[in-house]
């Protein structure tokens, strides 16, 4: 079954159903992948979103070789990928020789990086977020490279506007986000040097039932925990839609590489989202703080023009999340920290 807005389930029963839905391709994804020949390799595949993207790529192009690369400190992820026909290679991406020994795939999706705990070892954060990209960009100079980045490279912008567009110069608070600018600059430099086609995939808040902005807000409402609205506006996107857009970017690369903002097209108030969960749970949210006039927000007009609107809309995400959280279904236990304003993660 292909993914479309018309055949979405009313609720997601369990993790198996969630995995199936996240890895269900749309016709648009299948068509775009047909425009790009060659193997697909995902570097840093073992993170929160990597398995979904790899499984989706294999489902959309079953005849293609899809390779997932990571250290695989959790061996169950390797088993999950292999069960879906994704090849796996163990590799420490801080090892330059190991990177150069990897197969020269025509299509690279770079997902490696360090965020949570970034303040605990800033030198490692910079090594992962800027040094590793330089190594990868040189080793795969003949490939297409879609490199995951973040909307956090932008400065805060007014919440009553459209958000940052791709022409806004990066100027973020905090060393984590600054290191992400470093990641982009490395891919940009080597893309210019070697004429490597690519995209810098500036993603804001992918939503999975087990984590994400909505999971954080819904859980706090249900548990009666305070919700800080000082960073009071967000945009987010279903993880399946975000993974599909990343893969579709392989057919929409620029030389030199260029940024593209990816998130939901709506700017949503945290207070309003909390109220919607409160109505579903029959309890009033505990709101603390006061909305600041600025937030990290992106304008996704370019992505909407290329890919259309996300398949899964906000109301569907709220409904799925409320159902999942109310049934005490599994959580990854990894808060997004969307409310952080100083860039310290």
Buried (B, 14 or more C-beta within 10 A) or exposed (E): EEBEEEEBEEEBEEEEEBBBBBBBBBEBBBEBBEEBEBBBBBBBBBBBBBBBBBBBBBBBBEEBBBBBBBEBEEEEBBEBBEEBBBBBBEBEBBEBEBBEEBEBBBBBBBBBBBBEEBEEEBEBBBBBBBBBBBBBBBBBBEBBBBBBBBBBBBBBBEBEEBBBBBEBEBEBBBBBBBBBBBBBBBBBBBBEEBEBBBBBBBBBBBBBBBBBBBBBBBBBBBEEEEBBBBBBBBBBBBBBBBBBBBBBBBBBBBEBBBBBBBBBBEBBBBBEBBBBBBEBBEEEBBBEBEBBEBBBBBBBBBBBEBBEBBBBBBEBBBBBBBBBBEEEBEBEEBBBEBBBBEBEB
